[in-house]
């Protein structure tokens, strides 16, 4: 049986991500497990995506030359 991710679940993940980003907390505060069940992985992805919208990485932090 797979757990369903509701719209409300996604909104909660997005709100948590926005709060973390605006408080300059690291993305590792994500409360969802990337190695958990499908529901946890989906919510972790939603969290990280929203976090990066509000707290993008610095240009010099990512090396695209490799």
PDB file of N, CA, C, O and CB in Angstrom:
ATOM      1  N   UNK A   1       0.842  -1.179   0.000  1.00  0.00           N
ATOM      2  CA  UNK A   1       0.000   0.000   0.000  1.00  0.00           C
ATOM      3  C   UNK A   1       0.887   1.242   0.000  1.00  0.00           C
ATOM      4  O   UNK A   1       1.807   1.355   0.810  1.00  0.00           O
ATOM      5  CB  UNK A   1      -0.958  -0.002   1.219  1.00  0.00           C
ATOM      6  N   UNK A   2       0.611   2.153  -0.895  1.00  0.00           N
ATOM      7  CA  UNK A   2       1.389   3.373  -0.968  1.00  0.00           C
ATOM      8  C   UNK A   2       0.625   4.511  -0.309  1.00  0.00           C
ATOM      9  O   UNK A   2      -0.598   4.605  -0.413  1.00  0.00           O
ATOM     10  CB  UNK A   2       1.728   3.717  -2.425  1.00  0.00           C
ATOM     11  N   UNK A   3       1.354   5.350   0.355  1.00  0.00           N
ATOM     12  CA  UNK A   3       0.743   6.498   1.012  1.00  0.00           C
ATOM     13  C   UNK A   3       0.543   7.611  -0.010  1.00  0.00           C
ATOM     14  O   UNK A   3       1.406   7.857  -0.852  1.00  0.00           O
ATOM     15  CB  UNK A   3       1.614   6.989   2.200  1.00  0.00           C
ATOM     16  N   UNK A   4      -0.564   8.257   0.071  1.00  0.00           N
ATOM     17  CA  UNK A   4      -0.884   9.338  -0.852  1.00  0.00           C
ATOM     18  C   UNK A   4      -0.374  10.657  -0.289  1.00  0.00           C
ATOM     19  O   UNK A   4      -0.511  10.937   0.902  1.00  0.00           O
ATOM     20  CB  UNK A   4      -2.404   9.407  -1.114  1.00  0.00           C
ATOM     21  N   UNK A   5       0.214  11.460  -1.168  1.00  0.00           N
ATOM     22  CA  UNK A   5       0.657  12.796  -0.783  1.00  0.00           C
ATOM     23  C   UNK A   5      -0.453  13.760  -1.186  1.00  0.00           C
ATOM     24  O   UNK A   5      -0.751  13.922  -2.370  1.00  0.00           O
ATOM     25  CB  UNK A   5       2.038  13.180  -1.459  1.00  0.00           C
ATOM     26  N   UNK A   6      -1.050  14.384  -0.205  1.00  0.00           N
ATOM     27  CA  UNK A   6      -2.151  15.305  -0.483  1.00  0.00           C
ATOM     28  C   UNK A   6      -1.625  16.707  -0.781  1.00  0.00           C
ATOM     29  O   UNK A   6      -0.456  17.020  -0.555  1.00  0.00           O
ATOM     30  CB  UNK A   6      -3.128  15.345   0.703  1.00  0.00           C
ATOM     31  N   UNK A   7      -2.514  17.525  -1.287  1.00  0.00           N
ATOM     32  CA  UNK A   7      -2.159  18.922  -1.549  1.00  0.00           C
ATOM     33  C   UNK A   7      -1.753  19.610  -0.248  1.00  0.00           C
ATOM     34  O   UNK A   7      -0.831  20.426  -0.234  1.00  0.00           O
ATOM     35  CB  UNK A   7      -3.343  19.675  -2.213  1.00  0.00           C
ATOM     36  N   UNK A   8      -2.434  19.285   0.829  1.00  0.00           N
ATOM     37  CA  UNK A   8      -2.116  19.868   2.128  1.00  0.00           C
ATOM     38  C   UNK A   8      -0.720  19.443   2.595  1.00  0.00           C
ATOM     39  O   UNK A   8       0.011  20.248   3.171  1.00  0.00           O
ATOM     40  CB  UNK A   8      -3.171  19.460   3.166  1.00  0.00           C
ATOM     41  N   UNK A   9      -0.348  18.183   2.351  1.00  0.00           N
ATOM     42  CA  UNK A   9       1.002  17.718   2.687  1.00  0.00           C
ATOM     43  C   UNK A   9       2.049  18.548   1.953  1.00  0.00           C
ATOM     44  O   UNK A   9       3.048  18.969   2.536  1.00  0.00           O
ATOM     45  CB  UNK A   9       1.166  16.222   2.338  1.00  0.00           C
ATOM     46  N   UNK A  10       1.804  18.776   0.668  1.00  0.00           N
ATOM     47  CA  UNK A  10       2.749  19.568  -0.136  1.00  0.00           C
ATOM     48  C   UNK A  10       2.830  21.004   0.372  1.00  0.00           C
ATOM     49  O   UNK A  10       3.917  21.578   0.449  1.00  0.00           O
ATOM     50  CB  UNK A  10       2.334  19.560  -1.622  1.00  0.00           C
ATOM     51  N   UNK A  11       1.688  21.580   0.715  1.00  0.00           N
ATOM     52  CA  UNK A  11       1.690  22.951   1.230  1.00  0.00           C
ATOM     53  C   UNK A  11       2.454  23.057   2.545  1.00  0.00           C
ATOM     54  O   UNK A  11       3.152  24.043   2.777  1.00  0.00           O
ATOM     55  CB  UNK A  11       0.259  23.444   1.421  1.00  0.00           C
ATOM     56  N   UNK A  12       2.328  22.057   3.400  1.00  0.00           N
ATOM     57  CA  UNK A  12       3.073  22.054   4.664  1.00  0.00           C
ATOM     58  C   UNK A  12       4.576  21.966   4.397  1.00  0.00           C
ATOM     59  O   UNK A  12       5.362  22.662   5.041  1.00  0.00           O
ATOM     60  CB  UNK A  12       2.619  20.877   5.561  1.00  0.00           C
ATOM     61  N   UNK A  13       4.975  21.122   3.459  1.00  0.00           N
ATOM     62  CA  UNK A  13       6.391  20.993   3.112  1.00  0.00           C
ATOM     63  C   UNK A  13       6.923  22.306   2.541  1.00  0.00           C
ATOM     64  O   UNK A  13       8.034  22.728   2.863  1.00  0.00           O
ATOM     65  CB  UNK A  13       6.599  19.846   2.100  1.00  0.00           C
ATOM     66  N   UNK A  14       6.126  22.944   1.697  1.00  0.00           N
ATOM     67  CA  UNK A  14       6.545  24.216   1.106  1.00  0.00           C
ATOM     68  C   UNK A  14       6.666  25.308   2.166  1.00  0.00           C
ATOM     69  O   UNK A  14       7.592  26.118   2.130  1.00  0.00           O
ATOM     70  CB  UNK A  14       5.555  24.648   0.020  1.00  0.00           C
ATOM     71  N   UNK A  15       5.735  25.325   3.098  1.00  0.00           N
ATOM     72  CA  UNK A  15       5.784  26.334   4.163  1.00  0.00           C
ATOM     73  C   UNK A  15       7.007  26.126   5.053  1.00  0.00           C
ATOM     74  O   UNK A  15       7.677  27.088   5.430  1.00  0.00           O
ATOM     75  CB  UNK A  15       4.499  26.285   5.011  1.00  0.00           C
ATOM     76  N   UNK A  16       7.293  24.876   5.385  1.00  0.00           N
ATOM     77  CA  UNK A  16       8.469  24.574   6.206  1.00  0.00           C
ATOM     78  C   UNK A  16       9.748  24.986   5.478  1.00  0.00           C
ATOM     79  O   UNK A  16      10.672  25.521   6.093  1.00  0.00           O
ATOM     80  CB  UNK A  16       8.514  23.069   6.557  1.00  0.00           C
ATOM     81  N   UNK A  17       9.799  24.739   4.181  1.00  0.00           N
ATOM     82  CA  UNK A  17      10.980  25.101   3.394  1.00  0.00           C
ATOM     83  C   UNK A  17      11.159  26.611   3.331  1.00  0.00           C
ATOM     84  O   UNK A  17      12.266  27.121   3.503  1.00  0.00           O
ATOM     85  CB  UNK A  17      10.874  24.529   1.979  1.00  0.00           C
ATOM     86  N   UNK A  18      10.074  27.316   3.086  1.00  0.00           N
ATOM     87  CA  UNK A  18      10.135  28.776   3.033  1.00  0.00           C
ATOM     88  C   UNK A  18      10.618  29.349   4.354  1.00  0.00           C
ATOM     89  O   UNK A  18      11.462  30.245   4.381  1.00  0.00           O
ATOM     90  CB  UNK A  18       8.765  29.358   2.680  1.00  0.00           C
ATOM     91  N   UNK A  19      10.086  28.833   5.441  1.00  0.00           N
ATOM     92  CA  UNK A  19      10.484  29.294   6.768  1.00  0.00           C
ATOM     93  C   UNK A  19      11.967  29.042   7.004  1.00  0.00           C
ATOM     94  O   UNK A  19      12.680  29.921   7.490  1.00  0.00           O
ATOM     95  CB  UNK A  19       9.651  28.599   7.852  1.00  0.00           C
ATOM     96  N   UNK A  20      12.429  27.854   6.663  1.00  0.00           N
ATOM     97  CA  UNK A  20      13.847  27.519   6.850  1.00  0.00           C
ATOM     98  C   UNK A  20      14.737  28.420   6.004  1.00  0.00           C
ATOM     99  O   UNK A  20      15.756  28.915   6.484  1.00  0.00           O
ATOM    100  CB  UNK A  20      14.104  26.045   6.495  1.00  0.00           C
ATOM    101  N   UNK A  21      14.360  28.634   4.756  1.00  0.00           N
ATOM    102  CA  UNK A  21      15.174  29.459   3.859  1.00  0.00           C
ATOM    103  C   UNK A  21      15.224  30.908   4.329  1.00  0.00           C
ATOM    104  O   UNK A  21      16.289  31.526   4.327  1.00  0.00           O
ATOM    105  CB  UNK A  21      14.626  29.395   2.433  1.00  0.00           C
ATOM    106  N   UNK A  22      14.091  31.446   4.728  1.00  0.00           N
ATOM    107  CA  UNK A  22      14.056  32.845   5.155  1.00  0.00           C
ATOM    108  C   UNK A  22      14.769  33.064   6.484  1.00  0.00           C
ATOM    109  O   UNK A  22      15.193  34.180   6.782  1.00  0.00           O
ATOM    110  CB  UNK A  22      12.621  33.315   5.265  1.00  0.00           C
ATOM    111  N   UNK A  23      14.904  32.018   7.277  1.00  0.00           N
ATOM    112  CA  UNK A  23      15.667  32.106   8.526  1.00  0.00           C
ATOM    113  C   UNK A  23      17.132  31.737   8.323  1.00  0.00           C
ATOM    114  O   UNK A  23      17.900  31.675   9.283  1.00  0.00           O
ATOM    115  CB  UNK A  23      15.049  31.198   9.585  1.00  0.00           C
ATOM    116  N   UNK A  24      17.516  31.494   7.079  1.00  0.00           N
ATOM    117  CA  UNK A  24      18.892  31.140   6.698  1.00  0.00           C
ATOM    118  C   UNK A  24      19.370  29.855   7.371  1.00  0.00           C
ATOM    119  O   UNK A  24      20.554  29.710   7.676  1.00  0.00           O
ATOM    120  CB  UNK A  24      19.839  32.279   7.047  1.00  0.00           C
ATOM    121  N   UNK A  25      18.452  28.936   7.596  1.00  0.00           N
ATOM    122  CA  UNK A  25      18.817  27.623   8.124  1.00  0.00           C
ATOM    123  C   UNK A  25      19.330  26.772   6.969  1.00  0.00           C
ATOM    124  O   UNK A  25      18.966  27.022   5.820  1.00  0.00           O
ATOM    125  CB  UNK A  25      17.602  26.934   8.836  1.00  0.00           C
ATOM    126  N   UNK A  26      20.159  25.782   7.240  1.00  0.00           N
ATOM    127  CA  UNK A  26      20.650  24.932   6.151  1.00  0.00           C
ATOM    128  C   UNK A  26      19.535  24.029   5.616  1.00  0.00           C
ATOM    129  O   UNK A  26      18.585  23.712   6.331  1.00  0.00           O
ATOM    130  CB  UNK A  26      21.840  24.075   6.632  1.00  0.00           C
ATOM    131  N   UNK A  27      19.659  23.631   4.379  1.00  0.00           N
ATOM    132  CA  UNK A  27      18.650  22.771   3.757  1.00  0.00           C
ATOM    133  C   UNK A  27      18.551  21.422   4.467  1.00  0.00           C
ATOM    134  O   UNK A  27      17.554  20.714   4.324  1.00  0.00           O
ATOM    135  CB  UNK A  27      18.975  22.560   2.277  1.00  0.00           C
ATOM    136  N   UNK A  28      19.566  21.077   5.216  1.00  0.00           N
ATOM    137  CA  UNK A  28      19.570  19.793   5.931  1.00  0.00           C
ATOM    138  C   UNK A  28      18.574  19.743   7.085  1.00  0.00           C
ATOM    139  O   UNK A  28      18.429  18.700   7.723  1.00  0.00           O
ATOM    140  CB  UNK A  28      20.953  19.510   6.458  1.00  0.00           C
ATOM    141  N   UNK A  29      17.888  20.845   7.364  1.00  0.00           N
ATOM    142  CA  UNK A  29      16.840  20.808   8.388  1.00  0.00           C
ATOM    143  C   UNK A  29      15.559  20.182   7.847  1.00  0.00           C
ATOM    144  O   UNK A  29      14.564  20.085   8.565  1.00  0.00           O
ATOM    145  CB  UNK A  29      16.552  22.220   8.905  1.00  0.00           C
ATOM    146  N   UNK A  30      15.580  19.766   6.613  1.00  0.00           N
ATOM    147  CA  UNK A  30      14.412  19.133   5.992  1.00  0.00           C
ATOM    148  C   UNK A  30      13.912  17.998   6.883  1.00  0.00           C
ATOM    149  O   UNK A  30      14.678  17.095   7.220  1.00  0.00           O
ATOM    150  CB  UNK A  30      14.758  18.599   4.569  1.00  0.00           C
ATOM    151  N   UNK A  31      12.642  18.035   7.267  1.00  0.00           N
ATOM    152  CA  UNK A  31      12.114  17.014   8.176  1.00  0.00           C
ATOM    153  C   UNK A  31      11.726  15.700   7.488  1.00  0.00           C
ATOM    154  O   UNK A  31      11.289  14.760   8.151  1.00  0.00           O
ATOM    155  CB  UNK A  31      10.919  17.562   8.890  1.00  0.00           C
ATOM    156  N   UNK A  32      11.884  15.636   6.174  1.00  0.00           N
ATOM    157  CA  UNK A  32      11.472  14.450   5.424  1.00  0.00           C
ATOM    158  C   UNK A  32      12.692  13.628   5.025  1.00  0.00           C
ATOM    159  O   UNK A  32      13.735  14.179   4.672  1.00  0.00           O
ATOM    160  CB  UNK A  32      10.661  14.850   4.172  1.00  0.00           C
ATOM    161  N   UNK A  33      12.554  12.324   5.084  1.00  0.00           N
ATOM    162  CA  UNK A  33      13.675  11.415   4.814  1.00  0.00           C
ATOM    163  C   UNK A  33      13.756  11.069   3.325  1.00  0.00           C
ATOM    164  O   UNK A  33      12.786  10.602   2.727  1.00  0.00           O
ATOM    165  CB  UNK A  33      13.533  10.127   5.649  1.00  0.00           C
ATOM    166  N   UNK A  34      14.929  11.307   2.743  1.00  0.00           N
ATOM    167  CA  UNK A  34      15.121  10.958   1.334  1.00  0.00           C
ATOM    168  C   UNK A  34      15.271   9.458   1.147  1.00  0.00           C
ATOM    169  O   UNK A  34      15.125   8.955   0.033  1.00  0.00           O
ATOM    170  CB  UNK A  34      16.342  11.673   0.772  1.00  0.00           C
ATOM    171  N   UNK A  35      15.557   8.745   2.214  1.00  0.00           N
ATOM    172  CA  UNK A  35      15.676   7.286   2.122  1.00  0.00           C
ATOM    173  C   UNK A  35      14.462   6.595   2.740  1.00  0.00           C
ATOM    174  O   UNK A  35      14.492   5.395   3.013  1.00  0.00           O
ATOM    175  CB  UNK A  35      16.963   6.809   2.816  1.00  0.00           C
ATOM    176  N   UNK A  36      13.408   7.354   2.954  1.00  0.00           N
ATOM    177  CA  UNK A  36      12.187   6.797   3.538  1.00  0.00           C
ATOM    178  C   UNK A  36      11.268   6.215   2.479  1.00  0.00           C
ATOM    179  O   UNK A  36      11.706   5.873   1.381  1.00  0.00           O
ATOM    180  CB  UNK A  36      11.448   7.862   4.327  1.00  0.00           C
ATOM    181  N   UNK A  37      10.009   6.107   2.812  1.00  0.00           N
ATOM    182  CA  UNK A  37       9.039   5.575   1.852  1.00  0.00           C
ATOM    183  C   UNK A  37       8.761   6.618   0.766  1.00  0.00           C
ATOM    184  O   UNK A  37       9.296   7.726   0.802  1.00  0.00           O
ATOM    185  CB  UNK A  37       7.719   5.168   2.571  1.00  0.00           C
ATOM    186  N   UNK A  38       7.932   6.254  -0.181  1.00  0.00           N
ATOM    187  CA  UNK A  38       7.646   7.131  -1.309  1.00  0.00           C
ATOM    188  C   UNK A  38       7.098   8.483  -0.899  1.00  0.00           C
ATOM    189  O   UNK A  38       7.460   9.506  -1.482  1.00  0.00           O
ATOM    190  CB  UNK A  38       6.681   6.469  -2.225  1.00  0.00           C
ATOM    191  N   UNK A  39       6.236   8.496   0.092  1.00  0.00           N
ATOM    192  CA  UNK A  39       5.656   9.750   0.571  1.00  0.00           C
ATOM    193  C   UNK A  39       6.737  10.679   1.110  1.00  0.00           C
ATOM    194  O   UNK A  39       6.751  11.869   0.795  1.00  0.00           O
ATOM    195  CB  UNK A  39       4.607   9.477   1.655  1.00  0.00           C
ATOM    196  N   UNK A  40       7.640  10.138   1.919  1.00  0.00           N
ATOM    197  CA  UNK A  40       8.722  10.940   2.489  1.00  0.00           C
ATOM    198  C   UNK A  40       9.635  11.496   1.390  1.00  0.00           C
ATOM    199  O   UNK A  40      10.060  12.649   1.458  1.00  0.00           O
ATOM    200  CB  UNK A  40       9.542  10.099   3.482  1.00  0.00           C
ATOM    201  N   UNK A  41       9.931  10.682   0.389  1.00  0.00           N
ATOM    202  CA  UNK A  41      10.803  11.129  -0.707  1.00  0.00           C
ATOM    203  C   UNK A  41      10.156  12.253  -1.510  1.00  0.00           C
ATOM    204  O   UNK A  41      10.818  13.224  -1.874  1.00  0.00           O
ATOM    205  CB  UNK A  41      11.139   9.955  -1.634  1.00  0.00           C
ATOM    206  N   UNK A  42       8.873  12.117  -1.780  1.00  0.00           N
ATOM    207  CA  UNK A  42       8.166  13.170  -2.521  1.00  0.00           C
ATOM    208  C   UNK A  42       8.180  14.468  -1.727  1.00  0.00           C
ATOM    209  O   UNK A  42       8.458  15.532  -2.281  1.00  0.00           O
ATOM    210  CB  UNK A  42       6.710  12.744  -2.827  1.00  0.00           C
ATOM    211  N   UNK A  43       7.885  14.390  -0.452  1.00  0.00           N
ATOM    212  CA  UNK A  43       7.847  15.602   0.370  1.00  0.00           C
ATOM    213  C   UNK A  43       9.237  16.205   0.553  1.00  0.00           C
ATOM    214  O   UNK A  43       9.369  17.426   0.639  1.00  0.00           O
ATOM    215  CB  UNK A  43       7.234  15.296   1.732  1.00  0.00           C
ATOM    216  N   UNK A  44      10.264  15.380   0.613  1.00  0.00           N
ATOM    217  CA  UNK A  44      11.636  15.898   0.684  1.00  0.00           C
ATOM    218  C   UNK A  44      11.969  16.672  -0.585  1.00  0.00           C
ATOM    219  O   UNK A  44      12.596  17.730  -0.532  1.00  0.00           O
ATOM    220  CB  UNK A  44      12.650  14.747   0.893  1.00  0.00           C
ATOM    221  N   UNK A  45      11.550  16.140  -1.710  1.00  0.00           N
ATOM    222  CA  UNK A  45      11.810  16.819  -2.980  1.00  0.00           C
ATOM    223  C   UNK A  45      11.063  18.156  -3.057  1.00  0.00           C
ATOM    224  O   UNK A  45      11.614  19.154  -3.522  1.00  0.00           O
ATOM    225  CB  UNK A  45      11.403  15.916  -4.157  1.00  0.00           C
ATOM    226  N   UNK A  46       9.828  18.168  -2.607  1.00  0.00           N
ATOM    227  CA  UNK A  46       9.046  19.408  -2.570  1.00  0.00           C
ATOM    228  C   UNK A  46       9.732  20.418  -1.658  1.00  0.00           C
ATOM    229  O   UNK A  46       9.838  21.597  -1.997  1.00  0.00           O
ATOM    230  CB  UNK A  46       7.592  19.135  -2.087  1.00  0.00           C
ATOM    231  N   UNK A  47      10.195  19.958  -0.507  1.00  0.00           N
ATOM    232  CA  UNK A  47      10.874  20.828   0.457  1.00  0.00           C
ATOM    233  C   UNK A  47      12.122  21.451  -0.169  1.00  0.00           C
ATOM    234  O   UNK A  47      12.302  22.668  -0.117  1.00  0.00           O
ATOM    235  CB  UNK A  47      11.253  20.036   1.730  1.00  0.00           C
ATOM    236  N   UNK A  48      12.974  20.626  -0.754  1.00  0.00           N
ATOM    237  CA  UNK A  48      14.236  21.125  -1.320  1.00  0.00           C
ATOM    238  C   UNK A  48      13.969  22.083  -2.480  1.00  0.00           C
ATOM    239  O   UNK A  48      14.619  23.123  -2.587  1.00  0.00           O
ATOM    240  CB  UNK A  48      15.118  19.949  -1.797  1.00  0.00           C
ATOM    241  N   UNK A  49      13.027  21.744  -3.337  1.00  0.00           N
ATOM    242  CA  UNK A  49      12.705  22.623  -4.470  1.00  0.00           C
ATOM    243  C   UNK A  49      12.255  24.001  -3.979  1.00  0.00           C
ATOM    244  O   UNK A  49      12.713  25.024  -4.489  1.00  0.00           O
ATOM    245  CB  UNK A  49      11.603  21.987  -5.351  1.00  0.00           C
ATOM    246  N   UNK A  50      11.369  24.025  -3.001  1.00  0.00           N
ATOM    247  CA  UNK A  50      10.877  25.302  -2.479  1.00  0.00           C
ATOM    248  C   UNK A  50      11.984  26.049  -1.732  1.00  0.00           C
ATOM    249  O   UNK A  50      12.090  27.270  -1.841  1.00  0.00           O
ATOM    250  CB  UNK A  50       9.670  25.072  -1.547  1.00  0.00           C
ATOM    251  N   UNK A  51      12.796  25.328  -0.986  1.00  0.00           N
ATOM    252  CA  UNK A  51      13.913  25.941  -0.264  1.00  0.00           C
ATOM    253  C   UNK A  51      14.838  26.663  -1.248  1.00  0.00           C
ATOM    254  O   UNK A  51      15.231  27.806  -1.013  1.00  0.00           O
ATOM    255  CB  UNK A  51      14.703  24.869   0.539  1.00  0.00           C
ATOM    256  N   UNK A  52      15.181  25.993  -2.347  1.00  0.00           N
ATOM    257  CA  UNK A  52      16.101  26.576  -3.326  1.00  0.00           C
ATOM    258  C   UNK A  52      15.488  27.760  -4.069  1.00  0.00           C
ATOM    259  O   UNK A  52      16.218  28.618  -4.566  1.00  0.00           O
ATOM    260  CB  UNK A  52      16.532  25.519  -4.324  1.00  0.00           C
ATOM    261  N   UNK A  53      14.174  27.820  -4.151  1.00  0.00           N
ATOM    262  CA  UNK A  53      13.525  28.996  -4.746  1.00  0.00           C
ATOM    263  C   UNK A  53      13.791  30.243  -3.909  1.00  0.00           C
ATOM    264  O   UNK A  53      13.940  31.339  -4.448  1.00  0.00           O
ATOM    265  CB  UNK A  53      12.007  28.766  -4.884  1.00  0.00           C
ATOM    266  N   UNK A  54      13.848  30.073  -2.599  1.00  0.00           N
ATOM    267  CA  UNK A  54      14.015  31.209  -1.692  1.00  0.00           C
ATOM    268  C   UNK A  54      15.459  31.406  -1.246  1.00  0.00           C
ATOM    269  O   UNK A  54      15.824  32.493  -0.800  1.00  0.00           O
ATOM    270  CB  UNK A  54      13.138  31.028  -0.481  1.00  0.00           C
ATOM    271  N   UNK A  55      16.270  30.385  -1.358  1.00  0.00           N
ATOM    272  CA  UNK A  55      17.662  30.448  -0.910  1.00  0.00           C
ATOM    273  C   UNK A  55      18.534  29.748  -1.961  1.00  0.00           C
ATOM    274  O   UNK A  55      19.071  28.672  -1.697  1.00  0.00           O
ATOM    275  CB  UNK A  55      17.836  29.782   0.511  1.00  0.00           C
ATOM    276  N   UNK A  56      18.678  30.350  -3.148  1.00  0.00           N
ATOM    277  CA  UNK A  56      19.462  29.684  -4.190  1.00  0.00           C
ATOM    278  C   UNK A  56      20.938  29.626  -3.808  1.00  0.00           C
ATOM    279  O   UNK A  56      21.421  30.488  -3.075  1.00  0.00           O
ATOM    280  CB  UNK A  56      19.294  30.408  -5.534  1.00  0.00           C
ATOM    281  N   UNK A  57      21.659  28.616  -4.300  1.00  0.00           N
ATOM    282  CA  UNK A  57      23.084  28.525  -3.989  1.00  0.00           C
ATOM    283  C   UNK A  57      23.844  29.672  -4.646  1.00  0.00           C
ATOM    284  O   UNK A  57      23.442  30.171  -5.698  1.00  0.00           O
ATOM    285  CB  UNK A  57      23.655  27.169  -4.449  1.00  0.00           C
ATOM    286  N   UNK A  58      24.927  30.080  -4.030  1.00  0.00           N
ATOM    287  CA  UNK A  58      25.761  31.139  -4.586  1.00  0.00           C
ATOM    288  C   UNK A  58      26.358  30.674  -5.913  1.00  0.00           C
ATOM    289  O   UNK A  58      26.627  29.487  -6.097  1.00  0.00           O
ATOM    290  CB  UNK A  58      26.883  31.541  -3.589  1.00  0.00           C
ATOM    291  N   UNK A  59      26.563  31.612  -6.834  1.00  0.00           N
ATOM    292  CA  UNK A  59      27.091  31.260  -8.153  1.00  0.00           C
ATOM    293  C   UNK A  59      28.450  30.584  -8.080  1.00  0.00           C
ATOM    294  O   UNK A  59      28.743  29.688  -8.872  1.00  0.00           O
ATOM    295  CB  UNK A  59      27.192  32.494  -9.013  1.00  0.00           C
ATOM    296  N   UNK A  60      29.281  31.006  -7.134  1.00  0.00           N
ATOM    297  CA  UNK A  60      30.622  30.429  -7.048  1.00  0.00           C
ATOM    298  C   UNK A  60      30.649  29.122  -6.250  1.00  0.00           C
ATOM    299  O   UNK A  60      31.711  28.522  -6.086  1.00  0.00           O
ATOM    300  CB  UNK A  60      31.572  31.430  -6.419  1.00  0.00           C
ATOM    301  N   UNK A  61      29.508  28.686  -5.761  1.00  0.00           N
ATOM    302  CA  UNK A  61      29.443  27.469  -4.970  1.00  0.00           C
ATOM    303  C   UNK A  61      29.379  26.216  -5.834  1.00  0.00           C
ATOM    304  O   UNK A  61      29.819  25.145  -5.416  1.00  0.00           O
ATOM    305  CB  UNK A  61      28.251  27.517  -4.056  1.00  0.00           C
ATOM    306  N   UNK A  62      28.831  26.351  -7.037  1.00  0.00           N
ATOM    307  CA  UNK A  62      28.674  25.203  -7.927  1.00  0.00           C
ATOM    308  C   UNK A  62      29.681  25.309  -9.062  1.00  0.00           C
ATOM    309  O   UNK A  62      29.747  26.328  -9.751  1.00  0.00           O
ATOM    310  CB  UNK A  62      27.225  25.120  -8.483  1.00  0.00           C
ATOM    311  N   UNK A  63      30.463  24.254  -9.254  1.00  0.00           N
ATOM    312  CA  UNK A  63      31.471  24.222 -10.311  1.00  0.00           C
ATOM    313  C   UNK A  63      30.937  23.376 -11.464  1.00  0.00           C
ATOM    314  O   UNK A  63      30.840  22.154 -11.355  1.00  0.00           O
ATOM    315  CB  UNK A  63      32.832  23.655  -9.781  1.00  0.00           C
ATOM    316  N   UNK A  64      30.595  24.032 -12.561  1.00  0.00           N
ATOM    317  CA  UNK A  64      30.040  23.330 -13.720  1.00  0.00           C
ATOM    318  C   UNK A  64      31.121  22.878 -14.693  1.00  0.00           C
ATOM    319  O   UNK A  64      30.801  22.291 -15.727  1.00  0.00           O
ATOM    320  CB  UNK A  64      29.047  24.219 -14.439  1.00  0.00           C
ATOM    321  N   UNK A  65      32.379  23.133 -14.395  1.00  0.00           N
ATOM    322  CA  UNK A  65      33.458  22.804 -15.335  1.00  0.00           C
ATOM    323  C   UNK A  65      33.797  21.325 -15.366  1.00  0.00           C
ATOM    324  O   UNK A  65      34.523  20.889 -16.261  1.00  0.00           O
ATOM    325  CB  UNK A  65      34.692  23.583 -14.987  1.00  0.00           C
ATOM    326  N   UNK A  66      33.307  20.548 -14.436  1.00  0.00           N
ATOM    327  CA  UNK A  66      33.647  19.116 -14.405  1.00  0.00           C
ATOM    328  C   UNK A  66      32.650  18.298 -15.146  1.00  0.00           C
ATOM    329  O   UNK A  66      32.785  17.076 -15.218  1.00  0.00           O
ATOM    330  CB  UNK A  66      33.746  18.617 -12.994  1.00  0.00           C
TER     331      UNK A  66
END
